[in-house]
Amino acid sequence: MKLGDLSTPALVVDGPTLDANLATMAAARPGTQCRPHVKAHKTTALAHRQAAAGHPGFTAATPREVLGLAAAGLGTDLLLANETVDPHRLAALAECGARVTVAVDSDATVDAAAVAGIREVLVDVDVGLPRCGCDPSDAGRLADRARAAGITVRGVMGYEGQVTLFEERAPRAEAVDQAMALLAVAYDAVGGDVISAGATVSYDLNTFATEIQAGSYALMDTAFAPMAPAFTPAVWVEATVISVSSRWSVADCGLKSLGMDHGPPTIEDARVLVVSDEHVTFQPATPVRVGDRVRVWPAHVDPTVAYHERMEVIVGEDVVESWPVDLRGW
Amino acid sequence: MKLGDLSTPALVVDGPTLDANLATMAAARPGTQCRPHVKAHKTTALAHRQAAAGHPGFTAATPREVLGLAAAGLGTDLLLANETVDPHRLAALAECGARVTVAVDSDATVDAAAVAGIREVLVDVDVGLPRCGCDPSDAGRLADRARAAGITVRGVMGYEGQVTLFEERAPRAEAVDQAMALLAVAYDAVGGDVISAGATVSYDLNTFATEIQAGSYALMDTAFAPMAPAFTPAVWVEATVISVSSRWSVADCGLKSLGMDHGPPTIEDARVLVVSDEHVTFQPATPVRVGDRVRVWPAHVDPTVAYHERMEVIVGEDVVESWPVDLRGW
């Protein structure tokens, strides 16, 4: 099948660009130094490529992502980098046959993990992002509580997501260091051999973490690309022009094909005016015709991929693989 | 099953509120005067309730929505209120056994419909929203072209979506009238017995249309509720508090559970600080604990529902039905 034969909107991945991104990360952060985060692509076929690039472990944001990776034979070392107190889901994680580590940041999450039979945890530490994580000063106490319950504490985790506020490298590096200073306080109290942190935008700045939870690097997006120029956007929504007037043109890709929280998408040589449920209205530099194809580049890859059932991998104009986005949901 | 037994995040619908919304519309716009737009809920089980409320026809935004309605036995009179030139999808619509009408706004869309065997069309007219639709002065010519190709032209369609800019009723009414004046020009040239227009925010303002394409009214959302006070938000994302600190709390519902284009969601008696992929960080007026449930109200229902596999219908605390969101995709 050719790219032009796909019905639209279609989530399309440029295979060679993806492979180059994976190779770049595998060279910079080989083996266990990168624990790819599957939330960015939610696709076990892509995770298999990351494993083939040398990364044995994976990071996940939801229980279903963990269970899907385990079922796909990728269960060597799976980290749920998120808190849950759902007893059914925790039990499923404990019983899935994979090595599963979960994040904990409170008495309640430690206790829920223990009751469900979870065997390994990381203590999740607040390193400056307004989200989960215990105060660094509380990490040791939580580790003690987990160990007392028979759980192995592998170390600490702290996601410095706030550094994306700094597009410039120097202040971003400083922000990473400040965050990791907080994580170091926690690590001193917790111990273990895992310090899990980071992101695509800090993969080459964070020298404290033993492993980087990078997700976006594989497919990239227009919001993060300027902060990680070693990686190239590899995914777009292929759309068809369905209406043309003297004032604007419209393609069949909209809010239900694109995560919009990082802003509107980009169309090359065009100004994007409006995005509605199933439409993007744009003004192209060169006139387009009904039936023409356009590439709509998402600003944020994660919530974009989560809208799609499949991603189509192309090499040149050939669709060489069609991957189910099989880790959606919770 | 009880509401509290659902794993989260879960898309939850309050059944009595939904039924009240459906009854309100059925009283205001009975029978064919409302052609419910399924893009807002993408759920055939909910469409069956709309049919039971007396509306025989449906509006859809994608071919898959049309085909799904047809397969669900709801094919009495289906309108694809959108343009497509995809020959395979148009052929599938022509052959699905339902009465299918498609929107056309150009020579290319008329010709593609004719080639695929589509039997009925509406001429889609630009009435002021920067999206699809022909110039009103071109509508007659397009209707002639369709009729010359053997297609029945049922009338015109014009979606006055721009009126959502006016939250106050009086200027919104004026904007509806201006839009319908443009549609009237087209209708004079096209003829037929269908004038399809409107939305939940104009269902009681648009007196020109023979049928209103209202979608949001069934489930509603926080963005449109002030403009259609007869309808009450009936859908939220049920989330579990997974982390609590002295500064904020975090629940397990994020960008992949919520359409964000109309802004962040609302949590009662709380200030929403940040929404990330799988988290909402908020400051509650009254402290919450890990494990507590919160209701996260989406600002825009359509792209919210499109992220979910199911919607759970409750009456009181009982989950009385679990509906697959079976019209997702394209």
Contacts between the chains, C-beta under 8 A, distances in Angstrom:
chain1	res1	chain2	res2	distance
A	7	B	86	5.6
A	7	B	88	6.6
A	7	B	89	6.3
A	7	B	330	6.8
A	8	B	86	7.4
A	8	B	330	7.4
A	9	B	330	6.1
A	39	B	277	5.8
A	39	B	278	7.3
A	61	B	277	6.1
A	61	B	278	4.7
A	62	B	278	6.3
A	82	B	242	7.5
A	82	B	252	7.7
A	82	B	278	6.3
A	82	B	279	8.0
A	83	B	242	4.1
A	83	B	243	5.5
A	83	B	250	7.9
A	83	B	252	7.9
A	83	B	290	7.9
A	84	B	240	7.9
A	84	B	242	6.3
A	84	B	252	7.0
A	85	B	240	6.8
A	85	B	242	6.6
A	85	B	290	6.0
A	85	B	291	5.1
A	86	B	7	5.6
A	86	B	8	7.4
A	86	B	240	7.1
A	88	B	7	6.6
A	89	B	7	6.3
A	105	B	243	5.6
A	106	B	243	6.5
A	106	B	244	7.0
A	106	B	290	5.5
A	108	B	289	7.5
A	108	B	290	3.8
A	108	B	291	6.1
A	109	B	242	7.2
A	109	B	243	7.8
A	109	B	290	6.7
A	126	B	245	6.7
A	130	B	247	7.4
A	130	B	248	5.8
A	130	B	273	5.8
A	130	B	274	5.4
A	130	B	281	5.0
A	131	B	243	7.4
A	131	B	250	5.7
A	131	B	274	7.1
A	131	B	276	6.4
A	131	B	279	5.4
A	131	B	281	5.5
A	132	B	242	6.6
A	132	B	243	4.0
A	132	B	250	5.3
A	132	B	279	7.0
A	133	B	243	7.3
A	134	B	245	7.9
A	135	B	245	7.1
A	161	B	276	7.2
A	240	B	84	7.9
A	240	B	85	6.8
A	240	B	86	7.1
A	242	B	82	7.5
A	242	B	83	4.1
A	242	B	84	6.3
A	242	B	85	6.6
A	242	B	109	7.2
A	242	B	132	6.6
A	243	B	83	5.5
A	243	B	105	5.6
A	243	B	106	6.5
A	243	B	109	7.8
A	243	B	131	7.4
A	243	B	132	4.0
A	243	B	133	7.2
A	244	B	106	7.0
A	245	B	126	6.7
A	245	B	134	7.8
A	245	B	135	7.1
A	247	B	130	7.4
A	248	B	130	5.8
A	250	B	83	7.9
A	250	B	131	5.7
A	250	B	132	5.3
A	252	B	82	7.7
A	252	B	83	7.9
A	252	B	84	7.0
A	252	B	330	7.8
A	255	B	259	6.2
A	255	B	261	5.3
A	255	B	300	7.6
A	255	B	302	7.0
A	255	B	303	4.4
A	256	B	302	7.1
A	256	B	303	5.5
A	256	B	306	4.4
A	259	B	255	6.2
A	259	B	260	7.6
A	260	B	259	7.6
A	260	B	260	5.6
A	260	B	261	4.4
A	260	B	303	7.7
A	261	B	255	5.3
A	261	B	260	4.4
A	261	B	275	7.0
A	273	B	130	5.8
A	274	B	130	5.4
A	274	B	131	7.1
A	275	B	261	7.0
A	276	B	131	6.4
A	276	B	161	7.2
A	277	B	39	5.8
A	277	B	61	6.1
A	277	B	302	5.2
A	277	B	303	6.8
A	278	B	39	7.3
A	278	B	61	4.8
A	278	B	62	6.3
A	278	B	82	6.3
A	279	B	82	8.0
A	279	B	131	5.4
A	279	B	132	7.0
A	281	B	130	5.0
A	281	B	131	5.6
A	289	B	108	7.5
A	290	B	83	7.9
A	290	B	85	6.0
A	290	B	106	5.4
A	290	B	108	3.8
A	290	B	109	6.7
A	291	B	85	5.1
A	291	B	108	6.1
A	300	B	255	7.6
A	302	B	255	7.1
A	302	B	256	7.1
A	302	B	277	5.2
A	303	B	255	4.4
A	303	B	256	5.4
A	303	B	260	7.8
A	303	B	277	6.8
A	306	B	256	4.4
A	306	B	307	6.3
A	307	B	306	6.3
A	307	B	307	6.8
A	309	B	328	8.0
A	309	B	329	5.8
A	328	B	309	8.0
A	329	B	309	5.7
A	330	B	7	6.8
A	330	B	8	7.5
A	330	B	9	6.1
A	330	B	252	7.8
